[in-house]
Amino acid sequence: MNQHARMDLAPIPFIDVAAQRRRLGRSVDDAIARVTAHCQFLGGPEVEAFERALADFCGARHAVTCASGTDALMLVLMARGIGPGDAVICPSFTFCATAEVVVLLGATPVFADVDEATFNLDPAGVERAVEAARRHGLRPKAVIPVDLFGLPADHDSIAAIAKAHGLYVLDDAAQGFGAVYKGRKLGTLAPATATSFFPAKPLGCYGDGGAILTDDADLVAVLRSLRVHGQGTDKYDNVRIGLTSRLDTIQAAVLIEKLRIFPDEIAARDRAAMRYGEALADVVAVPVVPEGLTSVWAQYTIRLEPGARDGFVARLKAQGVPTAIYYPIPLHRQQAYGTFPVADNGLPVSDRLAAEVISLPMHAYLDDATQDRIAGAVRQALRG
Ligand SMILES: Cc1ncc(COP(=O)(O)O)c(C=O)c1O
């Protein structure tokens, strides 16, 4: 094998966190060193500075940081008093955390189907899920649209349905933070938005972290109490049952540096997505971005013909191209979630997507040559 052929088969990272680390260089090391010098490992000045910067970035009035994206979802539901007998409408085709927090609070997730083109919550499915909740004797209280793979959900339609049924909207923007919906950034489209700083997310930190974005000052006051054991005037004054869920100061310091380059990275991801589209749209179903929306491309997910996925994955693997399946089992089929109600038509789109989707390498540092190699391998793998 000559050197050129060997290079062609070199493994490609699915997400290249190390390339970003190289770009950030000393700025992140210095930011961490400042925290290790001042030693305020929790609640240091970087936390408040990051909360301000994050809120300003998306145009929300407030940001409240916490320990993870899962906690961000949970803290909002806790603040809303969601509990036994309450139904929270969730898409089935999502990461489990969306529904997990509902169950942890003793409430019931009711699963709705997603849209065939965008993979996001189908507004008609939300209506059917509300009916299913009522048939099960539950009180429909909230809906959690997910901005899946980085693409905003159909927020206008969901807001209208939520208004009609008195549902609170909690936007799960763990994958979509930074994306735009009709001129507004996620973080401003629902009364509360949760996001995650898990390292592989478009805006990730160097461990776990999360935040809630909102314009609601009363909610902020309750969230700040809940994240420190339900504290009142101080943490030894407990006015409600809470959690310990703070963003470490070191993570806030890292995120301040990463937020500075985030707009550039979003542009680079979008460019990579456009290039994939140009290279692949004639041979496979590529992602759809509705007019007026942008995606931050947490994943670049294509859809294959039924039954084609296993062979496709194996052929790409042989070429050194990694893939990932988000998500192989929709939540309503999972052992842990299979007993919860689903909208009455079943969830056929979630079932089909789980069997047919596959995600390709996507990150802000994907160079043209590597991407061309991936696209070439995809075209070849599709030919069988
Ligand atoms: C849609 C969605 N919701 C919630 C979460 C939970 O975030 P975290 O891992 O920070 O708890 C994630 C990611 O992990 C996610 O993808």
The ligand as an ORCA input file, in Angstrom:
! r2SCAN-3c Opt
* xyz 0 1
  C     -32.042     16.461     23.755
  C     -31.227     16.383     25.014
  N     -31.799     16.708     26.181
  C     -31.112     16.669     27.326
  C     -29.790     16.286     27.363
  C     -29.111     16.171     28.685
  O     -27.983     16.960     28.822
  P     -26.808     16.509     29.834
  O     -26.084     15.380     29.237
  O     -25.981     17.745     29.969
  O     -27.469     16.156     31.133
  C     -29.139     15.960     26.154
  C     -27.724     15.577     26.048
  O     -27.045     14.890     26.637
  C     -29.880     15.992     24.959
  O     -29.312     15.663     23.787
*
